[in-house]
Amino acid sequence: MTTEWKPYLKSIAALALPIMIENTLQTLLGTTDTYFAGQLSDNAIAAIGVTNLVMNLFLSLFTAVSVGACAVVARNYGKKDFSQVSRSIVHSLVLGGLLGLVTGVICLLFRRPVLRVSGADAVIIECAMPYYLAVAVPSAVLCLQLILSSCLRAMKDTKTPMYVTGASNLLNILLNVLFIRAGWGILGLGLATTLSRAASACILFARLSNHSSACSVPDGNGAHPDLRLTACRLTVHEFSSILKIGLPAGMEKVIMRVGQLIYNGMILSIGTASYVAHNIAGNIESYSYIPAMGLGLAVCTITGVSLGENNIRQAKKTTAAACILAAAFSLLFGFVFFFFAPQLAFVFSDTREVQDMAASVLRIIALFQPFTFLVQIMTNALQGAGDTRFPMYATFLGIWGIRIGIGWLLAVHFHMGLAGIWYAYALDVAVRGVLLLIRFLNGKWQRIRL
């Protein structure tokens, strides 16, 4: 490795590492709720799972604002237009607050139809209702938390969201213990989740409101410009700038989530053992997404800031450096998934049939790890530049055309079962990775105006 690449590798690693730790902590946050639900009943675990399925759909809408906010704030931060940074953040928070309130009202008024979308039966829905009301109705808190974290990352502050997520984990655990001992049951678990999110949002807002004094780039006189959030006149232009970038990113997530529902139904039709093996392999694979998402979000920030600084070379070099790190991670995960597949499957199931199928799937997953990382990095690089439509189109082709269409042909028509589903999965990721890479290399993202 030449000395030319060292500063870019250090830059991407410094931003990505806190995001990786934050993502790990977010995963543990979900595991914590499931653990405490297990102390109540099996139905309580199912109830949390049902609620999370529904919340994942709404998260797609919240992503629209958080991605748009990240791109706009990063671009203005790179330009050192700090008054515009403040206005962009205020508009993002107003937009997110309104979206969260509307979502909460829908969740309240149509609570039973919304829960039925998950396919849960009446018993599970009844059990889920207290948790769902405590988590889904105040969803504005989650929306604002996501936007605040995105805005901080857009200004190259990835450590604060990491620290806040860690504190949120501890608070959630303490509140879970307190509320369960108080006899509040699954309602207590929901309240603990929402209160810990609310506390996180407040801390993030306080940090963002006073962010510039310590973290902003000094001006020509060596002074740090004031980025404190202040009230400003709301304009349609500011809202449209955020939504122009964010809506395609949100639609991409919706396309993916709805596709996953159909995809899961297709696997269920093959057989229960196949579905169990699929979930085991998917859960193990999810750990590889932690570094992939960390590198991707770091690239998203640096690309946006670099374009604001009119430093195209930095954006290209940093993205290339992220790909180098991604190659190392993908080889590591690929090695573990391929050579330790039986042992990993054994940890999650005692059934030999399930173990064998899960191990076979893990070996397929091992082979397309480089493309998994490539998709994450290229998608985020393009989104950071404001090019969010092409990733949306690529996701539609990959999920609906390849993963579902070809997956059905291989699994059902050619009787390849679960392996056929995952071969289509691998083809989807490979095709999307190549398409996104070509899009990045053609340079159109360099000319996008926000």
N, C-alpha and C positions, 0 to 999 in steps of 0.2 A: 504494500500500500504506500503510494507516494505521499509526500508531505502536503501536496496540493489538496488531497481529499480530507486530511485530518480535521480542519476547521468545520467542514460541512458535516462530517460524521459526528463530531462533538456537538454541533448545534442541534442536529436532529435527535441525538441521544438524550441531550439535556432536556428537551421538550417532551420526548416520547416516554421516558422512564416514569415520570410522575403520573402520566396518563395510564400507563400499564398498571401501576400500583392502584390507581383510582378504580380502574375497571375490575381489578381483582377484588377490591373492597366492595364494589357494587354487587359482584357475584356473591360474595359472602353475606351481603345484606339480605338477598333473596333466600339464601340457604338458612339464615337465622330464622326468618319467618316460618319456613317449612319445618325446621327443627322444633320450634315451640308449638306449631300446629299439631305435630305428631304427638305431643304430650296431651293433647285434647282428644283427638280421634282421627281415624283415617279419612272420614268425611271432611274434616277441617283441612287436611292437606289438599284434598280434591277441590275444596271450595276456594282456596288460595290460588290453585292452578287455574281454575276457571276464570277468576277475576283477573289474573295476570294475562290470560289470553285476550280478554276484552281490552285491557289497558294497553296492550301492545298495538292494537289498532289505533287507539287514540294517540299513542306515542308517535305514530307516523305523521299525524297532523302537527304535533308539537315540534317535530323535526323540521317541518317547513319553516317555522320561525327561527329556530336555533341555527340552522344552516345558513339561512339568509342573513341573520344577525352577524354570524361569524365572518362571512365573506365581506360584508359592508364595513364592519368595524375594523377588520384587519387591513383592508385597502386604505381606509382613512387614517389608520394608525401609521401605516407605512408612509403616507404622504405628510405625516406630522400635522394634520389638520385636526387638532384636538377638540376644538369646539364642535366640529362635525361628528367626531367620535362620540361625544356626549349626546348630541341630538340623535344619532343612530341608536344608541343604547336605550334612550328614553322611549323612542318610537317602538323598538323591539319589545320592551317591557309592557308598554300599553297594549300592543297587538297580542302579546302572549297572555296578558291578563284577561283580555276580552275573549280570546279563544278558549282559555281555561274555564271561564265562567259559563260560556255557552255549552261547552262540553259537560260541565257539571250539571247544568239544568237538564240537558238531554238524558244524562245518566240517572237523574232523579225521577223525571217524569216517565221515562220508558225503561225503568230498571229491569222488569221481567223480560220484555222482548229482547233487550240488549244482552242479558245473560243467556237467553236461549240460543243466541248466535253461536255460542261455544259448543252446543250439542249436549249440554249437561241435562240430566233428568231432574224431575221436580224436587227430589230429596236433596240433591246437591245444591240446587238453586236456593232452596229454603235455608240451607246451612250457610251458603255463601253470602246471603243478603246483608247481614250486619257488617261483615268485612268489606263487601263491595260498597256499601253506602259510606263507610268511613274512609275508604281510599279513593273511590271513583268520583264521588260528588265534589270533594274539594280538590279536583285534579288541577285547578289553576296553580296550586302550590308546586306540583311536579313540573308543570309547564314553565313557570318562572325560574325554578331551580335549574332546569336544562338551559334556558336562555342566559342566565347569569353566568353559568359555568362556561358556556360558549364565548361570551363576551370577554371573560378573563383570559381564556386561551387565545382569543384573537389578538390580545395584547401581550402574548408570549408569557403569560403567567399560568403555568400548568400545575404549580405546586399548591396554590391555595385550594383549588377544587379537590386535590388529593387529600390535604389535611382535613378539609371540611367533611369529605366522605368518611374518613376514618372516625372523626368525632361523631358523625351521624350514626355510624355502626354501633359505637359504644352507647349512645343515647337510646337507640332502638332496642338494644339488648336489655338495658336497665328498665326501660318502660315495659317491655314484654314481661319481664319477671314481675314487676310491680302490678301490672294489670291482671295477669293470670292469677297471682296470689289474691287479688281483690275479687276474683270470681267473675271477671268481665268476659272471659272466654274469647271467642274469635273476634268479637267486637273490640276487645282490648288490643289484639294484635293489629287490627286495622288502625286504631287510634295511635298506637305506638309508631307505626309506619308514617302516618300523616304528620304527626307532631315532630318526628325527627326530620322529615323533609322540610317542614316549615322553619325549623330552627336552622337548617342548612341554608335555606333561601335567605333568611335574615342576615346570617353571617356573610354570605356571598355578596349580598347587596351592600352591606356596610363596608366590605373590603373594596368593592368596585367603586363605591362613592368616593373613597379616598385613595384610589389606586395610583394616581399620577405622581403624587408628591414623592413617592419612593421609587416608582418603577418606570416612569416615562423617560423618553430619550431627551437629554438636555438640549436646549436651544443654542444659538450661536454665542450667547453670553454665559453659557454654563448653568443657566437656571432651568429648573424643571417646570414645564408648562402645567397649568392647572386643568386637570381632567375631571374635576368633581362634577357629579351629576347635578344638573339644575333644571328647573322647569323651563320648557320651551314651547313655542307655538307648534302645534301638530299640523302636519301638511300631508296631503294625498301623495305628493311626490316621494316623501320619505318612506311612507308605508309601501308604495308600489315598488320602490327599489329593493326593499327587503323581500317582498312577496314574489317579485320577478325571478329572483334567484331561489327562494325557498320553496315555492309551490312545486316545481318539478322534483326537487329533492324529497318533499313530502309524498308526492305521488309515487315516486320510486319505492318508498317504504310501503305504501298501501298496496302497490302491485305485488311486492314481495310477500307481505303478510297474507293477503287473500290467496295468493298462489300457494303459500305454505299450508293453508287450511285444506285446499283441494288436494295438495300433495300428500298430506297426512291421511286424508280420507282414502286415497288410492292405496296407501301402504296398509291401512287397516283392512281393506278388502282382500288383501293377499293372505292375511292370517295374523292371529294375535302374537305368535312367536316372532314373526317378522317385524311387527310393530315394536315389540319390546327390544329386539336387537337393534332396530333403527334408532330408537331413543337412547340406548346405551352408547352406541357409536357416536351419535350426535352430541351427547353430553361430554364425551371424552374429547371430541373434536373442538368443542367450544373453547377449550383452554388455549388452542392455537390462535383464536381470534383476539385474545388479550394483547399480545405484542403486535398483531396485525393492525388492530384498531388504534393502538398507541402510536405506531409509526404513521398511520394514515392521518390521524387528527393533527399530529405535529406537522406533517407535510401541508395539510390544509391551511394551517396558520401561517407558515413561512411563505407559501405561495401567495396568499393574499397580501401579506406585508411587503413581500418583494415586488409585487406589481405596483403597490402604492409608492414604493421607492423608485419605481421604474428600473429595477434591477432584475432583468430577465435571467441573466446568467446565474444569479444566486438561486432563483426558483428552480432552474433546471438542475444545477449541481446538487442542491439539497434533496430533490426528488430522486436523483441517481444514487445519492448516498443512502437514502432510505431503502432503495431497492437492494443495495449491497447488504445492508443489515438484515433485510427481509430474507435474502437468500440464505444467510447463516441460520436464521430462526427456522426457516422452512426445512432446511436439511436436518436440523436437530429434531423437530417434531416428526418429520417424515421417518427418520431413523427409529424413533421411539415407537410410533404407531405401527410400523411394519414389523420390526423384530420382536416387540413385546405385546403384540396384539392379543394372543391367547391369555396372557397374564392380566392384561387390562380388562378384558371381557369377564374373566373369572371373578374379579373384584365386585362386579355388579350383578352377577347372576350365577345360580347353582345349576341351572338347566343346561345340559350339554348342547342341545340343539341351538339354544339362544346364544351360547358362548361361541359356537362354530360360526354362526351367521354374523355375529358382531365382529369377530376376529377377521372374517373375510372382508367385511365392509371397512374396517380400520386399515387394512392393507391397500384397499382402493383409495381411501382418503390420503394415505401416506404419499401416493404417487402424484396427487395434484396439489400438494401443499404450496409449491412455488406460485401456482396460479391463484390460490386463495389470497396469498399476501399481495400479489400483483393487482388483483381486483380492488382490494382495500386501498392501496396506495394511490393507484391511478384515479379511482373514483374521488378520493379526497383531494388530490391535486387539482383535478378539474373543478370540483365544487369550490375550492378555495379561490379559484380564479373567476368564479361566477358562471362557469359552464356546467349547469346542472341538468340541462335537457338531454344531452347525449347519454350520460349515465342512466337516465330514466328509460330511454329507448333501449339501451343495451340490456337493462334489467328485464324489461318486458319481453324481449326476444329470448333471453336466457331462461327466465322462469316459466313463461307460458309456452314458448315454442319448443324449447329443448328439454327442460327439467320435467314438465308435465307431458308435453306431446310425445317426445321420443322416449321418455320414461315409461309412459303407458305402453308404447309399442314393444319395448324391450321386456318389460315386466309381465305384461298380460298377453300380448299377441305372440311373442316369441318365448313365453314361459320361462323367463330368466329370473323371475321373482325379485327379491330384495336387491340382489346384485345388479340386475338390470336398472333398477331405480337409481342406484348409486353410480353406475356407469354414465347415465344421463346427467346426473349431478356433476360428475367430473367433466363431462363435455361442456356443460353450461358454464362452469367456472373458467375453463380453458378458453372458450370462445370469447366470453366477456373480457377476460384479461387481455387477450390479443387485440380486440377491438378498442378497448380503452387505451391501451398502449399506443396504438396507431393514432388515435385521436390526440393524445398528448404530444406525440412526436410531430404531428403536422402543424402544431403551433397556433391553431385558431384561438385557443384560450388566452393567448397573449394580447389579443386585440379586443377583448370583451370590455365594454364600458358599463359601469354600474349606474 
